[in-house]
């Protein structure tokens, strides 16, 4: 006759628990045997900075990793907006300088040149031309006081 072997669940649990316990103790030994990161070695072992500072650094590192993991989408949007602004800043600055130059040139033409018979559109055209290196402004006669 074949007897069915019965297994006691308590015995299995104890065996599993002991196996896990043995694995964790070997894992702890492996973790303890790991080398320290170079920055910890230099700053805290060689230089001798206080351990409280290391604890704060490691907490900040952990919280920043969690923040990046949780807020990945908003961080990407933020950096995209910043990159776009940085990319277009020179274009905007050039346009502003162009408009400022045109305004100064227009005021100069109106104050110092004889503008009788010249429309506002022509004065604007002459100021734009002057800002880009044109010399047509010199063809207008100077206003004599």
NUKELUM-800954 format. One record per residue (C-alpha): x, y, z; residue number from 1. Coordinates in steps of 0.25 Angstrom, whole numbers, padded with zeros to 4 digits, always signed. Layout:
BEGIN
[atom [X,Y,Z],NUM]
...
//
This chain:
BEGIN
[atom [+0000,+0000,+0000],1]
[atom [+0004,+0014,-0003],2]
[atom [+0002,+0023,+0008],3]
[atom [+0000,+0038,+0005],4]
[atom [+0010,+0047,+0011],5]
[atom [+0004,+0058,+0019],6]
[atom [+0011,+0071,+0020],7]
[atom [+0010,+0079,+0032],8]
[atom [+0008,+0094,+0028],9]
[atom [+0015,+0099,+0040],10]
[atom [+0027,+0091,+0037],11]
[atom [+0027,+0097,+0023],12]
[atom [+0025,+0111,+0028],13]
[atom [+0037,+0110,+0038],14]
[atom [+0046,+0104,+0026],15]
[atom [+0042,+0116,+0017],16]
[atom [+0044,+0126,+0029],17]
[atom [+0058,+0120,+0032],18]
[atom [+0062,+0120,+0017],19]
[atom [+0058,+0135,+0016],20]
[atom [+0065,+0138,+0028],21]
[atom [+0078,+0132,+0023],22]
[atom [+0076,+0139,+0010],23]
[atom [+0074,+0152,+0017],24]
[atom [+0086,+0150,+0026],25]
[atom [+0095,+0147,+0013],26]
[atom [+0089,+0159,+0006],27]
[atom [+0093,+0168,+0018],28]
[atom [+0107,+0163,+0018],29]
[atom [+0107,+0167,+0003],30]
[atom [+0102,+0180,+0006],31]
[atom [+0112,+0183,+0017],32]
[atom [+0123,+0178,+0008],33]
[atom [+0120,+0188,-0003],34]
[atom [+0130,+0199,-0005],35]
[atom [+0126,+0213,-0002],36]
[atom [+0124,+0223,-0013],37]
[atom [+0136,+0232,-0017],38]
[atom [+0129,+0245,-0012],39]
[atom [+0126,+0238,+0002],40]
[atom [+0140,+0233,+0003],41]
[atom [+0146,+0246,+0000],42]
[atom [+0137,+0256,+0008],43]
[atom [+0134,+0247,+0020],44]
[atom [+0145,+0238,+0022],45]
[atom [+0157,+0245,+0017],46]
[atom [+0153,+0260,+0020],47]
[atom [+0145,+0256,+0032],48]
[atom [+0132,+0264,+0030],49]
[atom [+0121,+0261,+0041],50]
[atom [+0112,+0249,+0039],51]
[atom [+0099,+0258,+0041],52]
[atom [+0103,+0264,+0028],53]
[atom [+0103,+0251,+0021],54]
[atom [+0090,+0247,+0026],55]
[atom [+0084,+0260,+0021],56]
[atom [+0090,+0258,+0007],57]
[atom [+0085,+0244,+0006],58]
[atom [+0071,+0248,+0011],59]
[atom [+0071,+0260,+0000],60]
[atom [+0076,+0250,-0010],61]
[atom [+0064,+0240,-0007],62]
[atom [+0054,+0251,-0007],63]
[atom [+0059,+0257,-0020],64]
[atom [+0058,+0243,-0026],65]
[atom [+0044,+0241,-0021],66]
[atom [+0040,+0255,-0026],67]
[atom [+0046,+0253,-0040],68]
[atom [+0039,+0239,-0041],69]
[atom [+0025,+0245,-0037],70]
[atom [+0026,+0258,-0044],71]
[atom [+0033,+0254,-0057],72]
[atom [+0022,+0260,-0066],73]
[atom [+0022,+0274,-0060],74]
[atom [+0037,+0274,-0059],75]
[atom [+0038,+0271,-0074],76]
[atom [+0028,+0282,-0077],77]
[atom [+0036,+0292,-0069],78]
[atom [+0049,+0289,-0076],79]
[atom [+0042,+0290,-0089],80]
[atom [+0037,+0304,-0086],81]
[atom [+0050,+0308,-0081],82]
[atom [+0057,+0303,-0094],83]
[atom [+0047,+0309,-0103],84]
[atom [+0049,+0323,-0096],85]
[atom [+0065,+0321,-0096],86]
[atom [+0064,+0318,-0111],87]
[atom [+0055,+0330,-0115],88]
[atom [+0062,+0340,-0106],89]
[atom [+0072,+0345,-0116],90]
[atom [+0061,+0346,-0127],91]
[atom [+0053,+0355,-0117],92]
[atom [+0065,+0363,-0113],93]
[atom [+0069,+0366,-0128],94]
[atom [+0054,+0370,-0131],95]
[atom [+0054,+0379,-0119],96]
[atom [+0068,+0386,-0123],97]
[atom [+0063,+0388,-0137],98]
[atom [+0050,+0395,-0132],99]
[atom [+0058,+0403,-0123],100]
[atom [+0068,+0407,-0134],101]
[atom [+0056,+0411,-0143],102]
[atom [+0050,+0420,-0133],103]
[atom [+0063,+0427,-0130],104]
[atom [+0066,+0429,-0145],105]
[atom [+0052,+0434,-0147],106]
[atom [+0053,+0444,-0136],107]
[atom [+0067,+0448,-0142],108]
[atom [+0061,+0450,-0156],109]
[atom [+0049,+0458,-0151],110]
[atom [+0058,+0467,-0142],111]
[atom [+0070,+0469,-0150],112]
[atom [+0066,+0468,-0165],113]
[atom [+0057,+0476,-0174],114]
[atom [+0044,+0467,-0174],115]
[atom [+0035,+0476,-0181],116]
[atom [+0028,+0468,-0192],117]
[atom [+0032,+0455,-0186],118]
[atom [+0021,+0446,-0181],119]
[atom [+0022,+0438,-0168],120]
[atom [+0023,+0425,-0176],121]
[atom [+0035,+0430,-0184],122]
[atom [+0041,+0434,-0171],123]
[atom [+0039,+0421,-0165],124]
[atom [+0045,+0414,-0177],125]
[atom [+0057,+0424,-0177],126]
[atom [+0059,+0420,-0162],127]
[atom [+0058,+0405,-0165],128]
[atom [+0068,+0407,-0176],129]
[atom [+0078,+0415,-0167],130]
[atom [+0077,+0404,-0156],131]
[atom [+0082,+0394,-0167],132]
[atom [+0093,+0402,-0172],133]
[atom [+0087,+0410,-0182],134]
[atom [+0091,+0424,-0186],135]
[atom [+0079,+0430,-0192],136]
[atom [+0077,+0439,-0179],137]
[atom [+0089,+0447,-0183],138]
[atom [+0082,+0451,-0196],139]
[atom [+0072,+0459,-0188],140]
[atom [+0076,+0474,-0185],141]
[atom [+0079,+0478,-0171],142]
[atom [+0069,+0487,-0164],143]
[atom [+0076,+0500,-0162],144]
[atom [+0072,+0508,-0149],145]
//
